[in-house]
Amino acid sequence: MGKYTAYPEKFDRQLDKVFEKVIKAIRQETDPVSIILFGGFGKGEGSAEIKNGKIIAMNDFDLYVITKEKVPASFSDYLTEKSSKAIGVGGLDFVEHPGEKYDPLKFFHVDVRCISFDELSRLRKTQRTFELKYSSQVIWGDENVLDRIKDIGANELPVPEGIRPMFNKFDTLLLCMDEKKLKGELDENEKRIIVFYSMKAFITCAEALLVFSGNFKPTYSERSRELKRIFHKEFPRLRKKIPDLPKKVELATNFKLKPNFNIPDSVRLWFEARDCLGTVFRYVISEYLSLESDDWQTVADSFYSGMPFKYFEPYIGEMLERVHLPKILSKVLLPSQYFLNILYAKKLKGAGEFTVKPLLSWKDVGLKLPVPLFLFLFSIKRNGKCDAKLLELSKKYLNKIKTVRADIGWEDLRKEILCLYGLYYLQKLI
């Protein structure tokens, strides 16, 4: 196993040359303390294929640049664009272009985020910080920089850290599926991205449950093994519904390490992954919000009304603890999430999608957008038709965020939801 992937070490040298170009592009613009490789490749579990003796990365490269001083978010975006160009890829995020066909070169980018050296010791207890601390690698500069990040126990990650990744997987699952693909009208690249995103959905099921149970692990392989170890004891209700979930996660993890796209029916796999993710999501939400039922309408109604009161409490509580104030004040500070709505309104305006509705409530629009998203996603039936009730609910909740036509078509509604969620996601708030 190599430094970056599950393939032999000889392929590391090929990736080293790629990263050298990225490092050069970054150092031309700034004098960093360190450059850290994050994500799958940082874990040594990057998704890649071997073709004609060459390694071809399939997933984006994720980097953290540790700067001497704090820099604006726009600088991170600039480094993302320049680094992507340096290795000859399109530099675009597929999430930002829901109406386009998937192109693996066009939608490959180097995702660069900047953190100042001083900020490292103040990072919040999030899944991202946990992975940065325990499963990333310094590829340039001060190799001890990660020691500045405070230790985080697996049981210290708040439950929302397991919930948020499921939002993103709902988004990518819907992103890669439309009316034509449901009918089997898809090319090879489209089949591949459906398989890829479906496999990632299975893996996210494990991540969500491990965070929820306080058993999160740094790498994908460790997570797969841990879920297998605890699943039957910790999740008896889920065991009845998806008894083979650990096996599905194991297969998806093996796929991530060494992708094999020889899967006969990608659409069938998509439905299987979607349904597993939905079952896990409903389980976690019903437990977290203490719901008596986990049907989609109950989950949607309770999520929309109740989640803004619970989601931010642990993060605000951690902030208060650092300044030696009682955590109970977190409830008083919940309306501060309104700031996120201001940021989102600016993002909408810049994209020509402005709507005033997100500004009419203090509740974070980022906790409202997932509701029409998951309702629409789960309205899709295996025969290609839709559950009319869930589809109408999706429209109802989307109208609370942005007014849509009463006669809006299926595909236009899908694109509207993806556009609005994608613009929130691309703010990189975490």
C-alpha positions as CSV (number, residue, x, y, z in Angstrom):
1,M,0.0,0.0,0.0
2,G,1.4,3.4,-1.0
3,K,1.3,6.8,0.7
4,Y,-1.7,8.1,-1.2
5,T,-3.6,5.0,-2.4
6,A,-4.0,1.3,-1.8
7,Y,-1.8,0.6,-4.9
8,P,1.9,-0.3,-4.6
9,E,4.4,2.4,-3.6
10,K,5.7,2.8,-7.2
11,F,2.6,4.7,-8.1
12,D,3.4,7.3,-5.4
13,R,6.1,8.7,-7.5
14,Q,3.6,9.5,-10.2
15,L,1.4,11.3,-7.8
16,D,4.4,13.0,-6.2
17,K,5.0,14.7,-9.5
18,V,1.4,15.9,-9.7
19,F,1.6,17.3,-6.1
20,E,4.9,19.0,-7.0
21,K,3.1,21.1,-9.6
22,V,0.4,22.0,-7.1
23,I,2.9,23.0,-4.4
24,K,4.8,25.1,-6.9
25,A,1.6,26.9,-8.0
26,I,0.7,27.6,-4.4
27,R,4.2,28.8,-3.4
28,Q,4.2,31.2,-6.3
29,E,1.3,33.0,-4.6
30,T,2.1,32.7,-0.9
31,D,4.8,31.6,1.6
32,P,3.0,28.9,3.6
33,V,4.0,27.3,6.8
34,S,2.8,23.9,5.5
35,I,0.7,22.3,2.8
36,I,-1.4,19.4,4.0
37,L,-3.0,16.7,1.9
38,F,-6.4,16.0,3.2
39,G,-9.3,13.7,2.1
40,G,-8.9,10.3,0.6
41,F,-5.4,10.8,-0.7
42,G,-4.3,12.2,2.6
43,K,-5.6,9.1,4.3
44,G,-3.7,6.9,1.9
45,E,-7.1,5.8,0.5
46,G,-7.5,7.9,-2.6
47,S,-9.7,6.6,-5.3
48,A,-7.7,6.0,-8.5
49,E,-7.5,3.6,-11.4
50,I,-4.4,2.1,-13.1
51,K,-4.4,2.3,-16.9
52,N,-1.5,1.4,-19.0
53,G,0.9,1.6,-16.1
54,K,-0.3,5.1,-15.0
55,I,-2.3,6.0,-12.0
56,I,-5.4,8.2,-12.7
57,A,-7.0,9.9,-9.7
58,M,-10.7,9.8,-9.7
59,N,-11.5,11.9,-6.7
60,D,-10.6,15.6,-6.2
61,F,-7.4,16.5,-4.3
62,D,-8.1,18.3,-1.0
63,L,-5.5,20.5,0.4
64,Y,-5.1,22.7,3.5
65,V,-2.6,25.6,3.2
66,I,-1.4,26.7,6.6
67,T,-0.6,30.4,6.2
68,K,1.3,32.8,8.5
69,E,-1.6,35.2,8.7
70,K,-5.3,34.8,8.1
71,V,-6.3,35.3,4.4
72,P,-9.7,35.9,2.9
73,A,-11.8,33.1,1.5
74,S,-11.4,34.5,-2.0
75,F,-7.7,33.7,-1.8
76,S,-8.5,30.0,-1.2
77,D,-10.7,30.1,-4.3
78,Y,-7.9,31.7,-6.3
79,L,-5.5,29.0,-5.2
80,T,-8.0,26.3,-6.1
81,E,-8.3,27.7,-9.6
82,K,-4.6,28.1,-10.1
83,S,-3.7,24.7,-8.6
84,S,-6.3,23.0,-10.9
85,K,-4.8,24.7,-13.9
86,A,-1.3,23.6,-12.9
87,I,-2.2,20.0,-13.3
88,G,-4.4,20.4,-16.4
89,V,-7.9,19.8,-15.0
90,G,-11.1,21.8,-15.4
91,G,-11.1,23.0,-11.8
92,L,-15.0,23.0,-11.6
93,D,-17.2,21.3,-8.9
94,F,-20.0,19.2,-10.4
95,V,-22.3,20.4,-7.6
96,E,-22.1,23.9,-9.1
97,H,-23.3,22.7,-12.5
98,P,-26.4,20.6,-12.0
99,G,-27.6,21.0,-15.6
100,E,-24.5,19.7,-17.3
101,K,-23.4,16.2,-18.3
102,Y,-20.7,14.8,-16.1
103,D,-17.2,15.1,-17.6
104,P,-14.4,13.6,-15.3
105,L,-11.7,16.0,-16.5
106,K,-13.8,19.1,-16.4
107,F,-15.2,18.4,-13.0
108,F,-11.9,17.5,-11.3
109,H,-10.4,20.2,-9.1
110,V,-7.8,20.8,-6.4
111,D,-9.9,22.0,-3.4
112,V,-7.7,24.4,-1.5
113,R,-8.6,25.8,1.9
114,C,-6.4,28.2,3.9
115,I,-6.0,28.2,7.7
116,S,-3.7,30.5,9.6
117,F,-1.1,28.9,11.9
118,D,-2.7,30.5,14.9
119,E,-6.2,29.2,14.0
120,L,-5.0,25.6,14.1
121,S,-5.1,25.4,17.9
122,R,-8.7,26.9,17.9
123,L,-10.4,24.6,15.4
124,R,-13.8,23.3,16.4
125,K,-14.5,19.7,17.2
126,T,-15.7,18.6,13.8
127,Q,-15.3,15.6,11.6
128,R,-13.2,17.7,9.3
129,T,-10.9,18.7,12.2
130,F,-10.7,15.1,13.4
131,E,-9.6,13.9,10.0
132,L,-7.2,16.8,9.6
133,K,-5.6,15.8,12.9
134,Y,-5.5,12.0,12.5
135,S,-5.7,11.1,8.8
136,S,-3.9,13.7,6.7
137,Q,-0.3,14.2,5.7
138,V,2.0,17.2,5.3
139,I,3.4,17.2,1.8
140,W,5.4,20.4,2.2
141,G,6.8,22.5,5.0
142,D,6.7,22.1,8.8
143,E,5.9,18.4,9.4
144,N,4.9,19.1,13.0
145,V,2.2,21.6,12.3
146,L,-0.6,19.1,12.9
147,D,0.5,18.8,16.5
148,R,-1.0,22.2,17.1
149,I,-4.5,20.8,16.6
150,K,-5.9,19.7,19.9
151,D,-6.7,16.1,20.5
152,I,-10.3,15.1,19.8
153,G,-12.0,11.9,21.1
154,A,-14.2,10.0,18.8
155,N,-17.0,10.4,21.4
156,E,-16.5,14.2,21.4
157,L,-17.9,14.7,17.9
158,P,-21.4,16.2,18.1
159,V,-24.2,14.3,16.4
160,P,-24.7,17.0,13.7
161,E,-21.3,16.0,12.4
162,G,-22.8,12.7,11.3
163,I,-26.0,14.4,9.9
164,R,-24.5,17.0,7.7
165,P,-22.5,14.6,5.4
166,M,-25.8,12.8,4.6
167,F,-27.2,16.1,3.2
168,N,-24.3,16.3,0.8
169,K,-24.8,12.7,-0.3
170,F,-28.5,13.4,-0.9
171,D,-27.3,16.2,-3.1
172,T,-24.8,14.1,-5.1
173,L,-27.2,11.2,-5.5
174,L,-29.8,13.6,-7.0
175,L,-27.2,15.4,-9.0
176,C,-26.2,12.2,-10.9
177,M,-29.8,11.1,-11.6
178,D,-32.5,12.6,-13.9
179,E,-35.5,11.5,-15.9
180,K,-33.4,10.3,-18.9
181,K,-31.0,8.3,-16.7
182,L,-33.9,6.6,-14.9
183,K,-35.0,5.3,-18.4
184,G,-31.5,4.0,-18.9
185,E,-30.4,6.7,-21.3
186,L,-26.8,7.3,-20.0
187,D,-23.3,7.2,-21.4
188,E,-20.3,5.5,-19.8
189,N,-19.2,8.6,-17.8
190,E,-22.7,9.0,-16.4
191,K,-22.8,5.3,-15.4
192,R,-19.4,5.7,-13.7
193,I,-20.4,8.8,-11.6
194,I,-23.7,7.1,-10.6
195,V,-21.7,4.1,-9.3
196,F,-19.1,6.3,-7.6
197,Y,-21.6,8.5,-5.8
198,S,-23.7,5.4,-4.8
199,M,-20.7,3.8,-3.2
200,K,-19.9,7.0,-1.3
201,A,-23.5,7.0,0.0
202,F,-22.9,3.6,1.6
203,I,-19.7,4.8,3.2
204,T,-21.5,7.8,4.6
205,C,-24.1,5.5,6.2
206,A,-21.2,4.1,8.3
207,E,-19.8,7.6,9.1
208,A,-23.2,8.8,10.3
209,L,-23.7,5.8,12.6
210,L,-20.2,5.9,14.0
211,V,-20.5,9.6,14.9
212,F,-23.9,9.0,16.4
213,S,-22.6,6.2,18.6
214,G,-19.3,7.9,19.5
215,N,-17.2,5.4,17.6
216,F,-15.9,7.5,14.7
217,K,-12.6,6.4,13.1
218,P,-10.0,8.4,11.0
219,T,-9.9,6.2,7.9
220,Y,-12.5,4.6,5.6
221,S,-11.1,1.1,6.2
222,E,-11.2,1.6,10.0
223,R,-14.8,2.8,9.8
224,S,-15.9,-0.2,7.8
225,R,-14.3,-2.6,10.4
226,E,-15.8,-0.6,13.3
227,L,-19.3,-0.7,11.9
228,K,-19.0,-4.4,11.4
229,R,-17.9,-4.8,15.0
230,I,-20.6,-2.8,16.6
231,F,-23.6,-2.9,14.2
232,H,-25.6,-5.8,15.6
233,K,-25.2,-4.6,19.2
234,E,-25.6,-0.9,18.8
235,F,-28.3,-0.7,16.2
236,P,-30.9,-3.5,16.6
237,R,-33.6,-1.5,14.9
238,L,-31.5,-0.9,11.8
239,R,-30.4,-4.5,11.8
240,K,-33.9,-5.6,11.2
241,K,-34.3,-3.2,8.2
242,I,-30.8,-3.5,6.6
243,P,-29.1,-6.5,8.2
244,D,-26.4,-6.5,5.5
245,L,-25.4,-2.8,5.9
246,P,-21.8,-3.6,7.2
247,K,-21.3,-5.9,4.2
248,K,-22.5,-3.1,1.8
249,V,-20.1,-0.6,3.5
250,E,-17.2,-3.1,3.2
251,L,-17.9,-3.6,-0.5
252,A,-18.2,0.2,-1.0
253,T,-14.9,0.8,0.9
254,N,-13.1,-1.8,-1.2
255,F,-14.5,-0.1,-4.3
256,K,-13.2,3.3,-3.1
257,L,-9.7,1.9,-2.6
258,K,-9.6,0.1,-6.0
259,P,-12.6,1.1,-8.1
260,N,-14.1,-1.5,-10.4
261,F,-17.0,-0.1,-12.5
262,N,-18.0,-3.5,-13.9
263,I,-21.4,-3.3,-12.4
264,P,-24.3,-4.5,-14.6
265,D,-27.0,-2.1,-13.4
266,S,-25.9,1.3,-12.1
267,V,-29.4,2.6,-11.7
268,R,-30.4,-0.3,-9.5
269,L,-27.3,0.3,-7.4
270,W,-28.3,4.0,-7.1
271,F,-31.7,3.0,-5.7
272,E,-30.1,0.6,-3.3
273,A,-27.7,3.2,-2.0
274,R,-30.4,5.9,-1.8
275,D,-32.7,3.6,0.2
276,C,-29.9,2.6,2.7
277,L,-28.9,6.2,3.2
278,G,-32.6,7.2,3.7
279,T,-33.1,4.5,6.3
280,V,-30.0,5.5,8.2
281,F,-31.0,9.2,8.0
282,R,-34.5,8.6,9.3
283,Y,-33.1,6.5,12.1
284,V,-30.6,9.1,13.2
285,I,-33.1,12.0,12.9
286,S,-35.9,10.2,14.7
287,E,-33.5,9.3,17.6
288,Y,-31.9,12.8,17.7
289,L,-35.3,14.6,17.7
290,S,-37.1,11.9,19.8
291,L,-39.8,11.3,17.1
292,E,-42.5,8.7,17.6
293,S,-42.5,8.0,13.8
294,D,-39.9,8.0,11.1
295,D,-42.2,8.4,8.1
296,W,-41.0,11.0,5.6
297,Q,-43.6,13.6,6.4
298,T,-43.0,13.4,10.2
299,V,-39.2,13.6,9.6
300,A,-39.6,16.5,7.3
301,D,-41.9,18.5,9.5
302,S,-39.9,17.9,12.7
303,F,-36.6,18.5,11.0
304,Y,-37.7,21.8,9.5
305,S,-39.2,23.1,12.8
306,G,-36.9,21.5,15.3
307,M,-33.4,21.1,13.9
308,P,-32.4,24.8,14.1
309,F,-32.9,24.6,17.9
310,K,-30.6,21.6,18.3
311,Y,-28.1,21.6,15.5
312,F,-26.0,24.5,16.6
313,E,-26.1,24.0,20.4
314,P,-22.9,21.9,20.6
315,Y,-20.9,24.3,18.4
316,I,-22.1,27.4,20.3
317,G,-21.5,25.5,23.6
318,E,-17.9,24.7,22.7
319,M,-17.3,28.4,21.8
320,L,-18.8,29.5,25.1
321,E,-16.7,27.0,27.0
322,R,-13.5,28.4,25.4
323,V,-14.3,31.9,26.8
324,H,-15.3,30.4,30.2
325,L,-19.0,31.1,29.9
326,P,-21.8,28.5,30.8
327,K,-23.0,26.3,28.0
328,I,-26.6,27.1,28.9
329,L,-26.2,30.4,27.1
330,S,-26.1,28.5,23.8
331,K,-29.9,28.6,23.7
332,V,-29.9,32.4,24.0
333,L,-27.4,32.6,21.1
334,L,-29.2,30.4,18.7
335,P,-30.5,33.4,16.7
336,S,-26.9,34.2,15.8
337,Q,-27.3,31.6,13.0
338,Y,-29.0,34.4,11.1
339,F,-25.6,35.5,10.0
340,L,-25.4,32.4,7.8
341,N,-28.6,33.6,6.0
342,I,-26.9,36.9,5.3
343,L,-23.9,35.1,3.8
344,Y,-26.2,32.9,1.7
345,A,-28.2,35.9,0.5
346,K,-25.0,37.4,-0.8
347,K,-24.1,34.2,-2.5
348,L,-27.5,34.0,-4.2
349,K,-27.2,37.6,-5.3
350,G,-23.8,36.9,-6.8
351,A,-25.2,34.0,-8.7
352,G,-28.3,35.9,-10.0
353,E,-30.6,33.8,-7.8
354,F,-31.5,36.2,-5.1
355,T,-34.6,35.7,-3.0
356,V,-35.5,37.6,0.1
357,K,-37.1,34.6,2.0
358,P,-33.9,33.3,3.7
359,L,-33.6,36.7,5.3
360,L,-37.1,36.6,6.9
361,S,-36.1,34.1,9.6
362,W,-33.2,33.7,12.0
363,K,-33.2,29.9,11.4
364,D,-30.3,28.8,9.2
365,V,-31.4,28.3,5.6
366,G,-28.8,25.5,5.4
367,L,-31.1,23.5,7.7
368,K,-34.1,24.2,5.5
369,L,-32.7,23.3,2.1
370,P,-32.1,19.6,2.9
371,V,-35.9,19.2,3.4
372,P,-37.1,19.7,-0.2
373,L,-33.9,17.9,-1.3
374,F,-34.6,14.7,0.6
375,L,-38.3,14.8,-0.1
376,F,-37.7,15.1,-3.8
377,L,-35.0,12.4,-3.8
378,F,-37.3,9.9,-2.0
379,S,-40.3,10.7,-4.2
380,I,-38.6,8.9,-7.0
381,K,-39.9,5.4,-7.5
382,R,-38.0,2.5,-8.9
383,N,-40.4,2.4,-11.9
384,G,-39.3,5.9,-12.8
385,K,-42.5,7.5,-11.6
386,C,-42.9,9.7,-8.5
387,D,-44.7,9.6,-5.2
388,A,-47.1,12.6,-5.7
389,K,-47.4,13.3,-2.0
390,L,-43.7,13.5,-1.4
391,L,-43.2,15.6,-4.5
392,E,-45.9,18.1,-3.4
393,L,-44.3,18.2,0.1
394,S,-40.9,19.0,-1.6
395,K,-42.5,21.9,-3.5
396,K,-44.2,23.2,-0.3
397,Y,-40.9,23.3,1.6
398,L,-39.0,24.8,-1.3
399,N,-41.6,27.6,-1.5
400,K,-40.6,28.5,2.0
401,I,-37.1,29.3,0.7
402,K,-37.8,30.5,-2.8
403,T,-41.1,30.9,-4.6
404,V,-41.5,28.4,-7.5
405,R,-44.2,28.1,-10.1
406,A,-47.1,25.9,-9.2
407,D,-46.8,24.1,-12.5
408,I,-43.0,23.6,-12.4
409,G,-42.0,20.4,-14.1
410,W,-40.1,17.5,-12.5
411,E,-36.7,18.3,-14.1
412,D,-36.9,22.0,-13.5
413,L,-37.8,21.4,-9.8
414,R,-34.8,19.0,-9.5
415,K,-32.5,21.6,-11.0
416,E,-33.9,24.4,-8.7
417,I,-33.3,22.3,-5.6
418,L,-29.8,21.3,-6.7
419,C,-28.9,24.9,-7.6
420,L,-30.1,26.4,-4.2
421,Y,-28.4,23.6,-2.2
422,G,-25.3,23.7,-4.3
423,L,-24.8,27.5,-3.7
424,Y,-25.0,26.9,0.1
425,Y,-22.6,23.9,-0.1
426,L,-20.1,25.9,-2.2
427,Q,-19.7,28.5,0.6
428,K,-17.3,26.0,2.3
429,L,-18.5,27.2,5.7
430,I,-16.9,24.2,7.4
